[in-house]
């Protein structure tokens, strides 16, 4: 009795069922990387506002047009990507891979889990960019009077608020 196994049979038996799954895993990772990159590039914006100003005679006015001795404050908002979305993309990839290893009974089931994971990553990235850009655009910055708060597109984007005195000539 020979304990030798024919190498061609082992290679073919192990390679054929795994090849489509490995290809889809690679696709899932590439889609996740591209979605994270596009999210990071597309989810950047900024706007600013300075209520009040300086009259021609050099006196300063506040948002209501009243003369003041103090330079009015200016506000600058900067939209940036949120770490929560990157964590979400990572969690979706790990979740899809975990479902494949725990629940997939055959190759078509594994491919469905991986395809759904890729779709979820794309949906998360695109929805986050759309929601955060619209929300950021709707922040009523021109209504700012030097105080109060702004509602930010959490967790879809991170907004940096900077308040500085107006530069006067």
DSSP file (Angstrom, degrees, kcal/mol; ACC not computed):
  #  RESIDUE AA STRUCTURE BP1 BP2  ACC     N-H-->O    O-->H-N    N-H-->O    O-->H-N    TCO  KAPPA ALPHA  PHI   PSI    X-CA   Y-CA   Z-CA
    1    1 A X              0   0    0      0, 0.0     2,-0.4     0, 0.0     0, 0.0   0.000 360.0 360.0 360.0 132.0    0.0    0.0    0.0
    2    2 A X        -     0   0    0      1,-0.1     0, 0.0     2,-0.1     0, 0.0  -0.829 360.0-164.3-104.8 133.8    1.4    3.4   -1.0
    3    3 A X        +     0   0    0     -2,-0.4     2,-0.3     2,-0.1    -1,-0.1   0.363  55.7 116.9 -93.5   3.9    1.0    6.5    1.1
    4    4 A X        -     0   0    0      1,-0.0     2,-0.4     2,-0.0    -2,-0.1  -0.554  52.9-153.3 -75.5 136.1    2.0    8.7   -1.8
    5    5 A X        -     0   0    0     -2,-0.3     2,-0.5     3,-0.0    -2,-0.1  -0.889  25.1-110.4-108.2 138.8   -0.7   11.1   -3.0
    6    6 A X    >>  -     0   0    0     -2,-0.4     4,-1.5     1,-0.2     3,-0.6  -0.565  23.5-147.5 -70.2 119.9   -0.7   12.3   -6.5
    7    7 A X  H 3> S+     0   0    0     -2,-0.5     4,-2.4     1,-0.2     5,-0.2   0.823  93.5  59.1 -60.5 -33.8    0.2   16.0   -6.3
    8    8 A X  H 3> S+     0   0    0      1,-0.2     4,-2.3     2,-0.2    -1,-0.2   0.894 105.6  48.5 -64.1 -38.9   -1.9   17.0   -9.4
    9    9 A X  H <> S+     0   0    0     -3,-0.6     4,-2.4     2,-0.2    -1,-0.2   0.895 112.3  47.9 -69.2 -39.9   -5.1   15.7   -7.8
   10   10 A X  H  X S+     0   0    0     -4,-1.5     4,-2.2     2,-0.2     5,-0.2   0.920 113.2  48.1 -66.3 -43.6   -4.5   17.5   -4.5
   11   11 A X  H  X S+     0   0    0     -4,-2.4     4,-2.1     1,-0.2     5,-0.2   0.935 114.8  44.7 -64.0 -45.9   -3.7   20.7   -6.2
   12   12 A X  H  X S+     0   0    0     -4,-2.3     4,-1.8    -5,-0.2     5,-0.3   0.900 113.9  49.6 -66.2 -40.4   -6.8   20.5   -8.5
   13   13 A X  H  X S+     0   0    0     -4,-2.4     4,-0.6     1,-0.2    -1,-0.2   0.880 118.7  38.0 -68.2 -37.2   -9.1   19.5   -5.6
   14   14 A X  H  X S+     0   0    0     -4,-2.2     4,-0.6    -5,-0.2    -1,-0.2   0.772 118.6  47.8 -83.8 -26.5   -7.9   22.3   -3.3
   15   15 A X  H  X S+     0   0    0     -4,-2.1     4,-1.8    -5,-0.2    -3,-0.2   0.894 101.2  58.2 -85.8 -41.6   -7.5   25.0   -5.9
   16   16 A X  H  X S+     0   0    0     -4,-1.8     4,-0.7    -5,-0.2     3,-0.2   0.924 108.7  41.0 -63.8 -50.4  -10.7   24.9   -8.0
   17   17 A X  H  X S+     0   0    0     -4,-0.6     4,-0.6    -5,-0.3    -1,-0.2   0.845 118.7  47.3 -68.3 -29.2  -13.3   25.5   -5.2
   18   18 A X  H  X S+     0   0    0     -4,-0.6     4,-2.9     1,-0.2     5,-0.3   0.748  92.7  78.3 -83.3 -23.0  -11.3   28.2   -3.5
   19   19 A X  H  X S+     0   0    0     -4,-1.8     4,-2.3     1,-0.2     5,-0.2   0.910  95.3  44.1 -58.3 -48.4  -10.3   30.2   -6.6
   20   20 A X  H  X S+     0   0    0     -4,-0.7     4,-2.1     1,-0.2    -1,-0.2   0.882 115.3  50.1 -64.5 -34.5  -13.6   32.1   -7.0
   21   21 A X  H  X S+     0   0    0     -4,-0.6     4,-2.4     2,-0.2    -2,-0.2   0.933 111.6  46.6 -68.0 -45.5  -13.8   32.8   -3.2
   22   22 A X  H  X S+     0   0    0     -4,-2.9     4,-2.5     1,-0.2    -2,-0.2   0.888 111.1  53.2 -64.6 -37.9  -10.3   34.1   -3.1
   23   23 A X  H  X S+     0   0    0     -4,-2.3     4,-2.1    -5,-0.3    -1,-0.2   0.911 110.8  46.4 -62.8 -41.8  -10.9   36.3   -6.2
   24   24 A X  H  X S+     0   0    0     -4,-2.1     4,-2.6     2,-0.2    -2,-0.2   0.854 109.9  53.7 -70.1 -34.2  -14.0   37.7   -4.5
   25   25 A X  H  X S+     0   0    0     -4,-2.4     4,-2.3     2,-0.2    -2,-0.2   0.933 109.4  48.8 -62.8 -44.6  -12.1   38.3   -1.3
   26   26 A X  H  X S+     0   0    0     -4,-2.5     4,-2.4     1,-0.2    -2,-0.2   0.915 111.6  49.6 -60.6 -42.0   -9.5   40.2   -3.3
   27   27 A X  H  X S+     0   0    0     -4,-2.1     4,-3.0     1,-0.2     5,-0.2   0.906 109.0  52.4 -63.3 -41.8  -12.3   42.2   -4.9
   28   28 A X  H  X S+     0   0    0     -4,-2.6     4,-2.3     1,-0.2    -1,-0.2   0.916 111.2  46.9 -59.9 -43.8  -13.8   43.0   -1.5
   29   29 A X  H  X S+     0   0    0     -4,-2.3     4,-2.3     2,-0.2    -2,-0.2   0.907 113.8  47.3 -66.8 -41.7  -10.5   44.3   -0.2
   30   30 A X  H  X S+     0   0    0     -4,-2.4     4,-2.7     2,-0.2     5,-0.2   0.921 112.5  49.3 -66.2 -43.3   -9.9   46.4   -3.3
   31   31 A X  H  X S+     0   0    0     -4,-3.0     4,-2.7     1,-0.2    -2,-0.2   0.909 111.7  49.7 -61.5 -41.7  -13.4   47.8   -3.3
   32   32 A X  H  X S+     0   0    0     -4,-2.3     4,-2.3    -5,-0.2    -2,-0.2   0.910 111.9  47.6 -64.3 -41.9  -13.0   48.7    0.4
   33   33 A X  H  X S+     0   0    0     -4,-2.3     4,-2.1     2,-0.2    -2,-0.2   0.926 114.8  45.6 -65.7 -43.8   -9.7   50.4   -0.2
   34   34 A X  H  X S+     0   0    0     -4,-2.7     4,-2.9     2,-0.2     5,-0.2   0.900 112.6  50.8 -66.0 -40.0  -11.0   52.4   -3.1
   35   35 A X  H  X S+     0   0    0     -4,-2.7     4,-2.6    -5,-0.2    -2,-0.2   0.908 110.8  49.0 -64.2 -41.2  -14.2   53.3   -1.2
   36   36 A X  H  X S+     0   0    0     -4,-2.3     4,-2.2    -5,-0.2    -1,-0.2   0.901 113.1  47.7 -64.5 -40.1  -12.1   54.5    1.7
   37   37 A X  H  X S+     0   0    0     -4,-2.1     4,-2.1     2,-0.2     5,-0.2   0.943 113.7  45.8 -65.5 -48.1   -9.9   56.6   -0.6
   38   38 A X  H  X S+     0   0    0     -4,-2.9     4,-3.1     1,-0.2     5,-0.3   0.909 112.3  51.9 -63.2 -41.9  -12.8   58.1   -2.5
   39   39 A X  H  X S+     0   0    0     -4,-2.6     4,-1.6    -5,-0.2    -1,-0.2   0.929 110.6  48.9 -58.4 -45.3  -14.6   58.9    0.8
   40   40 A X  H  < S+     0   0    0     -4,-2.2    41,-0.3    -5,-0.2    -1,-0.2   0.849 117.5  40.1 -64.6 -35.1  -11.5   60.6    2.1
   41   41 A X  H  < S+     0   0    0     -4,-2.1     3,-0.4     1,-0.1    -2,-0.2   0.885 119.4  43.4 -80.5 -40.8  -11.0   62.7   -1.0
   42   42 A X  H  < S+     0   0    0     -4,-3.1     2,-0.5     1,-0.2    -2,-0.2   0.643 100.5  70.1 -83.6 -14.5  -14.7   63.6   -1.6
   43   43 A X  S  < S+     0   0    0     -4,-1.6     2,-0.4    -5,-0.3    -1,-0.2  -0.311  74.9 104.7-102.4  52.0  -15.6   64.4    2.0
   44   44 A X        +     0   0    0     -2,-0.5     2,-0.3    -3,-0.4    36,-0.2  -0.998  36.0 140.0-131.3 130.8  -13.7   67.6    2.3
   45   45 A X  E     -A   79   0A   0     34,-1.4    34,-3.1    -2,-0.4     2,-0.3  -0.973  22.0-165.5-159.3 165.6  -15.2   71.1    2.3
   46   46 A X  E     +A   78   0A   0     -2,-0.3     2,-0.3    32,-0.3    32,-0.2  -0.992   8.3 171.2-156.6 152.5  -14.9   74.4    4.0
   47   47 A X  E     -A   77   0A   0     30,-2.4    30,-3.5    -2,-0.3     2,-0.3  -0.977   8.4-167.6-158.6 156.1  -16.7   77.7    4.5
   48   48 A X  E     -A   76   0A   0     -2,-0.3     2,-0.3    28,-0.3    28,-0.2  -0.942   3.9-166.3-144.9 164.8  -16.3   80.8    6.6
   49   49 A X  E     -A   75   0A   0     26,-2.6    26,-2.9    -2,-0.3     2,-0.5  -0.979   8.4-164.0-155.5 138.5  -18.2   83.9    7.6
   50   50 A X  E     -A   74   0A   0     -2,-0.3     2,-0.2    24,-0.2    24,-0.2  -0.896  16.3-154.3-124.8 100.4  -17.3   87.2    9.3
   51   51 A X        +     0   0    0     22,-0.6    12,-0.3    -2,-0.5     2,-0.2  -0.533  66.8  11.9 -73.2 139.7  -20.3   89.0   10.6
   52   52 A X  S    S-     0   0    0     11,-0.3     2,-0.3    10,-0.3    10,-0.2  -0.531  73.2-169.1  91.7-163.4  -19.7   92.7   10.9
   53   53 A X  E     -C   61   0B   0      8,-1.9     8,-2.9    -2,-0.2     2,-0.4  -0.987  27.6 -58.9 168.6-160.1  -16.8   94.5    9.3
   54   54 A X  E     -C   60   0B   0     -2,-0.3     6,-0.2     6,-0.2     5,-0.1  -0.968  41.1-137.9-121.2 130.0  -14.8   97.7    9.1
   55   55 A X    >   -     0   0    0      4,-3.4     3,-1.6    -2,-0.4     6,-0.0  -0.269  32.7-101.7 -77.1 170.4  -16.2  101.0    8.0
   56   56 A X  T 3  S+     0   0    0      1,-0.3    -1,-0.1     2,-0.1    -2,-0.0   0.768 122.7  57.5 -65.7 -25.5  -14.4  103.4    5.6
   57   57 A X  T 3  S-     0   0    0      2,-0.1    -1,-0.3     1,-0.0     3,-0.1   0.422 122.2-104.8 -86.6   3.3  -13.4  105.5    8.5
   58   58 A X  S <  S+     0   0    0     -3,-1.6     2,-0.2     1,-0.3    -2,-0.1   0.355  77.8 131.2  94.2  -6.1  -11.7  102.6   10.3
   59   59 A X        -     0   0    0     -5,-0.1    -4,-3.4     1,-0.1    -1,-0.3  -0.508  52.9-126.8 -79.4 151.7  -14.3  101.9   12.9
   60   60 A X  E     -CD  54  68B   0      8,-0.8     8,-2.7    -6,-0.2     2,-0.3  -0.717  18.9-159.7 -99.8 149.1  -15.5   98.3   13.4
   61   61 A X  E     -CD  53  67B   0     -8,-2.9    -8,-1.9    -2,-0.3    11,-0.3  -0.936  10.6-134.8-124.7 150.4  -19.1   97.1   13.3
   62   62 A X    >   -     0   0    0      4,-2.4     3,-1.6    -2,-0.3   -10,-0.3  -0.182  46.1 -78.6 -89.1-170.3  -20.7   94.0   14.7
   63   63 A X  T 3  S+     0   0    0    -12,-0.3   -11,-0.3     1,-0.3    83,-0.1   0.794 131.6  52.2 -62.7 -28.8  -23.2   91.7   13.0
   64   64 A X  T 3  S-     0   0    0    -13,-0.1    -1,-0.3     2,-0.1     3,-0.1   0.499 120.0-107.4 -85.6  -4.1  -26.0   94.1   13.8
   65   65 A X  S <  S+     0   0    0     -3,-1.6     2,-0.2     1,-0.3    -2,-0.1   0.529  72.8 141.3  89.8   6.8  -24.2   97.1   12.2
   66   66 A X        -     0   0    0      1,-0.1    -4,-2.4    -5,-0.0    -1,-0.3  -0.596  58.3-105.8 -83.0 143.3  -23.4   98.7   15.6
   67   67 A X  E     +D   61   0B   0     -2,-0.2     2,-0.3    -6,-0.2    -6,-0.3  -0.414  45.3 177.8 -66.8 141.0  -20.1  100.4   16.2
   68   68 A X  E     -D   60   0B   0     -8,-2.7    -8,-0.8    -2,-0.1     4,-0.1  -0.977  37.2-142.9-144.3 155.5  -17.7   98.4   18.4
   69   69 A X  S    S+     0   0    0     -2,-0.3     2,-0.4   -10,-0.1    -1,-0.1   0.615  84.6  76.1 -91.2 -14.8  -14.2   98.7   19.7
   70   70 A X  S    S-     0   0    0    -10,-0.1     2,-0.1     1,-0.0     3,-0.1  -0.792  90.6-110.3-101.3 138.2  -13.5   95.0   19.4
   71   71 A X        -     0   0    0     -2,-0.4    -2,-0.1     1,-0.1    -9,-0.1  -0.444  41.8-109.1 -64.0 133.7  -12.8   93.3   16.1
   72   72 A X        -     0   0    0    -11,-0.3    94,-3.3   -19,-0.2     2,-0.2  -0.240  33.5-110.8 -61.9 153.3  -15.7   91.0   15.2
   73   73 A X  E     - B   0 165A   0     92,-0.3   -22,-0.6    72,-0.1     2,-0.3  -0.607  25.9-151.0 -85.8 147.1  -15.2   87.3   15.3
   74   74 A X  E     -AB  50 164A   0     90,-4.1    90,-2.3    -2,-0.2     2,-0.4  -0.892   5.1-148.2-114.9 148.6  -15.0   85.2   12.2
   75   75 A X  E     -AB  49 163A   0    -26,-2.9   -26,-2.6    -2,-0.3     2,-0.4  -0.948  10.4-171.9-119.1 138.2  -16.0   81.5   12.0
   76   76 A X  E     -AB  48 162A   0     86,-2.3    86,-2.3    -2,-0.4     2,-0.4  -0.996   4.3-164.8-129.6 127.3  -14.5   78.9    9.7
   77   77 A X  E     -AB  47 161A   0    -30,-3.5   -30,-2.4    -2,-0.4     2,-0.5  -0.930   2.9-170.2-112.3 134.9  -15.9   75.4    9.3
   78   78 A X  E     -AB  46 160A   0     82,-1.9    82,-2.7    -2,-0.4     2,-0.4  -0.982  11.4-148.8-127.6 120.7  -13.9   72.6    7.7
   79   79 A X  E     +AB  45 159A   0    -34,-3.1   -34,-1.4    -2,-0.5     2,-0.3  -0.742  25.0 171.0 -88.1 132.6  -15.5   69.3    6.8
   80   80 A X  E     - B   0 158A   0     78,-3.2    78,-3.2    -2,-0.4   -36,-0.1  -0.902  40.1 -81.0-134.9 162.0  -13.2   66.3    7.0
   81   81 A X  E     - B   0 157A   0     -2,-0.3     2,-0.4   -41,-0.3    76,-0.2  -0.314  45.9-124.4 -62.5 149.8  -13.6   62.5    6.8
   82   82 A X    >>  -     0   0    0     74,-0.5     4,-1.1     1,-0.1     3,-0.8  -0.781   2.3-139.3 -97.6 139.5  -14.8   60.8   10.0
   83   83 A X  H 3> S+     0   0    0     -2,-0.4     4,-2.3     1,-0.2     5,-0.2   0.779 100.7  69.1 -65.1 -25.9  -12.8   57.9   11.6
   84   84 A X  H 3> S+     0   0    0      1,-0.2     4,-2.2     2,-0.2    -1,-0.2   0.846  96.6  51.2 -63.1 -33.6  -16.2   56.2   12.2
   85   85 A X  H <> S+     0   0    0     -3,-0.8     4,-2.5    70,-0.3    -1,-0.2   0.901 109.2  49.6 -71.8 -40.2  -16.7   55.6    8.5
   86   86 A X  H  X S+     0   0    0     -4,-1.1     4,-2.2     2,-0.2    -2,-0.2   0.908 112.3  48.5 -63.1 -40.1  -13.2   54.0    8.1
   87   87 A X  H  X S+     0   0    0     -4,-2.3     4,-2.6     2,-0.2    -2,-0.2   0.895 110.4  52.3 -64.4 -39.8  -14.0   51.8   11.1
   88   88 A X  H  X S+     0   0    0     -4,-2.2     4,-2.3     2,-0.2    -2,-0.2   0.902 108.6  49.4 -62.7 -42.2  -17.3   50.9    9.5
   89   89 A X  H  X S+     0   0    0     -4,-2.5     4,-2.1     2,-0.2    -2,-0.2   0.930 112.9  47.5 -62.1 -45.5  -15.7   49.9    6.3
   90   90 A X  H  X S+     0   0    0     -4,-2.2     4,-2.5     1,-0.2     5,-0.2   0.911 111.4  51.1 -61.2 -43.4  -13.2   47.8    8.2
   91   91 A X  H  X S+     0   0    0     -4,-2.6     4,-2.7     1,-0.2    -1,-0.2   0.875 108.3  51.8 -64.8 -37.8  -16.0   46.2   10.2
   92   92 A X  H  X S+     0   0    0     -4,-2.3     4,-2.6     2,-0.2    -1,-0.2   0.923 110.8  47.7 -64.4 -43.8  -18.0   45.4    7.1
   93   93 A X  H  X S+     0   0    0     -4,-2.1     4,-2.2     2,-0.2    -2,-0.2   0.945 115.3  44.2 -62.7 -47.9  -15.0   43.6    5.5
   94   94 A X  H  X S+     0   0    0     -4,-2.5     4,-2.4     1,-0.2    -2,-0.2   0.900 113.6  52.0 -63.8 -40.1  -14.2   41.6    8.7
   95   95 A X  H  X S+     0   0    0     -4,-2.7     4,-2.4    -5,-0.2    -2,-0.2   0.904 109.4  48.7 -63.2 -42.2  -17.9   40.8    9.1
   96   96 A X  H  X S+     0   0    0     -4,-2.6     4,-2.0     2,-0.2    -1,-0.2   0.917 112.9  47.5 -64.4 -43.0  -18.2   39.5    5.5
   97   97 A X  H  X S+     0   0    0     -4,-2.2     4,-2.1     1,-0.2    -2,-0.2   0.888 111.6  51.1 -65.5 -38.1  -15.1   37.4    5.9
   98   98 A X  H  X S+     0   0    0     -4,-2.4     4,-2.2     2,-0.2     5,-0.3   0.907 108.8  51.0 -65.3 -42.2  -16.5   36.1    9.2
   99   99 A X  H  X>S+     0   0    0     -4,-2.4     4,-2.8     1,-0.2     5,-1.2   0.885 108.7  52.6 -62.6 -38.2  -19.8   35.2    7.6
  100  100 A X  H  X5S+     0   0    0     -4,-2.0     4,-0.6     1,-0.2    -1,-0.2   0.932 113.4  42.7 -62.8 -44.9  -18.0   33.3    4.9
  101  101 A X  H  <5S+     0   0    0     -4,-2.1    -2,-0.2     1,-0.2    -1,-0.2   0.817 125.5  32.7 -73.7 -28.7  -16.0   31.2    7.3
  102  102 A X  H  <5S+     0   0    0     -4,-2.2    -2,-0.2    -5,-0.2    -3,-0.2   0.826 131.6  19.3 -97.0 -35.3  -18.9   30.6    9.7
  103  103 A X  H  <5S+     0   0    0     -4,-2.8     2,-0.4    -5,-0.3    -3,-0.2   0.703  86.3 105.8-114.4 -23.8  -22.1   30.3    7.6
  104  104 A X     << -     0   0    0     -5,-1.2     3,-0.1    -4,-0.6     4,-0.0  -0.459  38.4-178.4 -69.7 120.8  -21.2   29.7    4.0
  105  105 A X        +     0   0    0     -2,-0.4     2,-0.3     1,-0.1    -1,-0.2   0.677  67.6   7.1 -90.5 -20.2  -22.1   26.1    3.2
  106  106 A X  S  > S-     0   0    0      1,-0.1     4,-2.0   -89,-0.0     5,-0.2  -0.905  86.4 -88.4-151.4 177.8  -20.9   26.2   -0.4
  107  107 A X  H  > S+     0   0    0     -2,-0.3     4,-2.6     1,-0.2     5,-0.2   0.913 120.5  52.4 -63.4 -46.0  -19.1   28.5   -2.9
  108  108 A X  H  > S+     0   0    0      1,-0.2     4,-2.0     2,-0.2    -1,-0.2   0.892 110.4  49.5 -59.7 -36.7  -22.2   30.3   -4.2
  109  109 A X  H  > S+     0   0    0      2,-0.2     4,-2.1     1,-0.2    -1,-0.2   0.911 110.8  49.9 -66.2 -41.2  -23.2   31.2   -0.6
  110  110 A X  H  X S+     0   0    0     -4,-2.0     4,-2.1     1,-0.2    -2,-0.2   0.911 109.9  50.9 -62.4 -42.2  -19.7   32.5    0.1
  111  111 A X  H  X S+     0   0    0     -4,-2.6     4,-2.6     1,-0.2    -1,-0.2   0.877 107.7  53.3 -64.8 -37.3  -19.7   34.6   -3.0
  112  112 A X  H  X S+     0   0    0     -4,-2.0     4,-2.5    -5,-0.2     5,-0.2   0.928 109.0  48.7 -62.9 -44.5  -23.1   36.1   -2.0
  113  113 A X  H  X S+     0   0    0     -4,-2.1     4,-2.0     1,-0.2    -2,-0.2   0.912 113.8  46.4 -61.1 -42.1  -21.7   37.1    1.4
  114  114 A X  H  X S+     0   0    0     -4,-2.1     4,-2.2     2,-0.2    -2,-0.2   0.887 112.4  49.9 -69.7 -38.5  -18.6   38.7   -0.2
  115  115 A X  H  X S+     0   0    0     -4,-2.6     4,-2.4     2,-0.2    -2,-0.2   0.905 111.0  49.6 -65.9 -40.5  -20.7   40.5   -2.8
  116  116 A X  H  X S+     0   0    0     -4,-2.5     4,-2.5     2,-0.2    -2,-0.2   0.881 109.4  52.3 -65.3 -37.3  -23.1   41.9   -0.2
  117  117 A X  H  X S+     0   0    0     -4,-2.0     4,-2.1    -5,-0.2    -2,-0.2   0.922 110.0  47.9 -63.0 -43.9  -20.1   43.0    1.9
  118  118 A X  H  X S+     0   0    0     -4,-2.2     4,-2.1     1,-0.2    -2,-0.2   0.912 112.8  48.8 -63.4 -42.1  -18.7   44.9   -1.2
  119  119 A X  H  X S+     0   0    0     -4,-2.4     4,-2.7     1,-0.2    -2,-0.2   0.907 109.9  51.7 -63.8 -41.1  -22.0   46.5   -1.8
  120  120 A X  H  X S+     0   0    0     -4,-2.5     4,-2.6     2,-0.2    -1,-0.2   0.882 108.5  51.4 -63.7 -38.6  -22.4   47.5    1.8
  121  121 A X  H  X S+     0   0    0     -4,-2.1     4,-2.4     2,-0.2    -1,-0.2   0.935 112.3  45.4 -63.4 -46.5  -19.0   49.2    1.7
  122  122 A X  H  X S+     0   0    0     -4,-2.1     4,-2.7     2,-0.2     5,-0.3   0.922 113.5  49.6 -64.3 -43.9  -19.8   51.2   -1.4
  123  123 A X  H  X S+     0   0    0     -4,-2.7     4,-2.7     1,-0.2     5,-0.3   0.920 111.4  49.4 -61.9 -43.8  -23.2   52.2    0.0
  124  124 A X  H  X S+     0   0    0     -4,-2.6     4,-2.2    -5,-0.2    -2,-0.2   0.934 114.2  44.5 -60.9 -46.6  -21.7   53.3    3.3
  125  125 A X  H  X S+     0   0    0     -4,-2.4     4,-2.0     2,-0.2    -2,-0.2   0.938 117.6  42.9 -66.1 -46.9  -19.0   55.4    1.6
  126  126 A X  H  X S+     0   0    0     -4,-2.7     4,-2.5     1,-0.2     5,-0.2   0.933 115.8  47.9 -66.8 -45.7  -21.3   57.0   -1.0
  127  127 A X  H  X S+     0   0    0     -4,-2.7     4,-3.0    -5,-0.3     5,-0.3   0.892 110.7  52.6 -62.5 -38.9  -24.1   57.6    1.5
  128  128 A X  H  X S+     0   0    0     -4,-2.2     4,-2.4    -5,-0.3     5,-0.3   0.909 110.7  46.6 -64.8 -42.0  -21.7   59.2    4.0
  129  129 A X  H  X S+     0   0    0     -4,-2.0     4,-2.4     2,-0.2     5,-0.3   0.941 115.8  45.4 -64.6 -46.6  -20.3   61.6    1.4
  130  130 A X  H  X S+     0   0    0     -4,-2.5     4,-2.4     2,-0.2     5,-0.3   0.944 116.2  44.9 -63.2 -48.1  -23.8   62.6    0.2
  131  131 A X  H  X S+     0   0    0     -4,-3.0     4,-2.7    -5,-0.2     5,-0.2   0.934 116.4  44.9 -63.6 -46.5  -25.2   63.0    3.7
  132  132 A X  H  X S+     0   0    0     -4,-2.4     4,-2.7    -5,-0.3    -1,-0.2   0.890 114.0  48.7 -69.2 -37.2  -22.2   64.9    5.1
  133  133 A X  H  X S+     0   0    0     -4,-2.4     4,-2.4    -5,-0.3    -1,-0.2   0.921 115.4  43.9 -67.9 -42.4  -21.9   67.2    2.1
  134  134 A X  H  X S+     0   0    0     -4,-2.4     4,-1.6    -5,-0.3    -2,-0.2   0.943 116.2  47.2 -65.8 -46.1  -25.6   68.1    2.1
  135  135 A X  H  < S+     0   0    0     -4,-2.7     4,-0.4    -5,-0.3    -2,-0.2   0.919 113.6  48.2 -61.3 -44.1  -25.6   68.5    5.9
  136  136 A X  H >< S+     0   0    0     -4,-2.7     3,-1.1     1,-0.2    -1,-0.2   0.903 110.3  51.9 -63.7 -40.9  -22.5   70.7    5.8
  137  137 A X  H 3< S+     0   0    0     -4,-2.4    -1,-0.2     1,-0.2    -2,-0.2   0.791 107.5  53.5 -65.3 -27.3  -23.9   72.8    3.0
  138  138 A X  T 3< S+     0   0    0     -4,-1.6     2,-0.4    -3,-0.2    -1,-0.2   0.471  75.3 117.6 -89.2  -1.4  -27.1   73.4    5.0
  139  139 A X  S <  S-     0   0    0     -3,-1.1     2,-2.4    -4,-0.4     3,-0.2  -0.537  70.7-130.7 -65.5 122.7  -25.3   74.7    8.1
  140  140 A X    >   +     0   0    0     -2,-0.4     3,-1.2     1,-0.2     4,-0.2  -0.421  45.2 158.6 -79.3  72.5  -26.6   78.2    8.4
  141  141 A X  G >   +     0   0    0     -2,-2.4     3,-1.4     1,-0.3    -1,-0.2   0.809  67.6  61.5 -67.8 -29.7  -23.2   79.9    8.8
  142  142 A X  G 3  S+     0   0    0      1,-0.3    -1,-0.3    -3,-0.2    -2,-0.1   0.649  97.2  60.3 -73.9 -12.0  -24.5   83.3    7.7
  143  143 A X  G <  S+     0   0    0     -3,-1.2    -1,-0.3   -92,-0.0     2,-0.2   0.470  78.2 119.0 -87.5  -2.7  -26.9   83.3   10.6
  144  144 A X    <   -     0   0    0     -3,-1.4     4,-0.1    -4,-0.2   -93,-0.1  -0.450  39.8-177.4 -69.6 131.2  -24.0   83.1   13.0
  145  145 A X        -     0   0    0      2,-0.6   -82,-0.2    -2,-0.2    -1,-0.1   0.161  64.4 -77.4-115.1  16.8  -23.8   86.1   15.4
  146  146 A X  S    S+     0   0    0      1,-0.4     2,-0.3   -74,-0.1    -2,-0.1   0.358 110.7  49.3 104.6  -4.7  -20.7   85.3   17.3
  147  147 A X        +     0   0    0      2,-0.1    -2,-0.6     0, 0.0    -1,-0.4  -0.838  69.3  65.7-147.8-175.6  -22.2   82.6   19.6
  148  148 A X  S    S-     0   0    0     -2,-0.3     2,-0.3    -3,-0.1    -4,-0.0  -0.367  70.8 -78.6  90.6-171.4  -24.4   79.5   19.6
  149  149 A X        -     0   0    0     -2,-0.1     2,-0.4     2,-0.0    -2,-0.1  -0.842  23.7-138.6-130.1 164.9  -23.7   76.1   18.1
  150  150 A X        -     0   0    0     -2,-0.3     2,-0.5   -11,-0.1   -11,-0.0  -0.941  20.6-126.6-120.2 145.8  -23.8   74.3   14.8
  151  151 A X        -     0   0    0     -2,-0.4     2,-0.2   -16,-0.1    -2,-0.0  -0.835  30.4-154.9 -92.8 127.1  -25.1   70.9   14.2
  152  152 A X        -     0   0    0     -2,-0.5     2,-1.9     7,-0.1     4,-0.1  -0.634  27.4-105.2-103.9 159.7  -22.5   68.7   12.4
  153  153 A X    >>  -     0   0    0     -2,-0.2     4,-1.6   -21,-0.2     3,-1.1  -0.201  55.6-160.8 -78.1  49.0  -23.0   65.7   10.2
  154  154 A X  T 34  +     0   0    0     -2,-1.9     4,-0.1     1,-0.3    -3,-0.0  -0.505  64.9   9.7 -68.6 138.2  -21.8   63.2   12.9
  155  155 A X  T 34 S+     0   0    0     -2,-0.2   -70,-0.3     2,-0.1    -1,-0.3  -0.925 124.1  61.0 -94.1  10.1  -20.9   60.4   12.3
  156  156 A X  T <4 S+     0   0    0     -3,-1.1   -74,-0.5     1,-0.1     2,-0.3   0.747 118.2   4.4 -75.3 -23.3  -20.7   60.8    8.5
  157  157 A X  E  <  -B   81   0A   0     -4,-1.6     2,-0.5   -76,-0.2   -76,-0.2  -0.984  67.7-124.9-154.9 159.1  -18.1   63.6    8.6
  158  158 A X  E     -B   80   0A   0    -78,-3.2   -78,-3.2    -2,-0.3     2,-0.5  -0.927  23.2-157.0-110.7 132.1  -16.0   65.5   11.1
  159  159 A X  E     -B   79   0A   0     -2,-0.5     2,-0.5   -80,-0.2   -80,-0.2  -0.932   3.2-154.2-115.4 130.3  -16.3   69.3   11.3
  160  160 A X  E     -B   78   0A   0    -82,-2.7   -82,-1.9    -2,-0.5     2,-0.5  -0.893  11.1-157.7-100.9 125.4  -13.5   71.5   12.7
  161  161 A X  E     -B   77   0A   0     -2,-0.5     2,-0.4   -84,-0.2   -84,-0.2  -0.901  11.2-178.5-106.7 127.8  -14.8   74.9   14.0
  162  162 A X  E     -B   76   0A   0    -86,-2.3   -86,-2.3    -2,-0.5     2,-0.5  -0.987   7.0-168.6-129.8 123.7  -12.3   77.8   14.3
  163  163 A X  E     +B   75   0A   0     -2,-0.4     2,-0.3   -88,-0.2   -88,-0.2  -0.954  17.9 164.0-113.0 123.4  -13.3   81.2   15.7
  164  164 A X  E     -B   74   0A   0    -90,-2.3   -90,-4.1    -2,-0.5     2,-0.1  -0.933  41.4 -97.9-134.5 155.6  -10.8   84.0   15.1
  165  165 A X  E     -B   73   0A   0     -2,-0.3   -92,-0.3   -92,-0.3   -93,-0.1  -0.477  51.1 -97.5 -71.7 148.6  -10.9   87.8   15.4
  166  166 A X        -     0   0    0    -94,-3.3     2,-0.5    -2,-0.1    -1,-0.1  -0.396  35.6-117.3 -65.5 138.4  -11.4   89.6   12.0
  167  167 A X        -     0   0    0     -2,-0.1     2,-0.4    -3,-0.1    -1,-0.1  -0.666  33.2-160.0 -75.9 126.8   -8.2   90.8   10.5
  168  168 A X              0   0    0     -2,-0.5  -108,-0.0     1,-0.1   -97,-0.0  -0.849 360.0 360.0-109.6 147.0   -8.4   94.6   10.2
  169  169 A X              0   0    0     -2,-0.4    -1,-0.1     0, 0.0    -2,-0.0   0.499 360.0 360.0 -69.8 360.0   -6.3   96.7    7.9
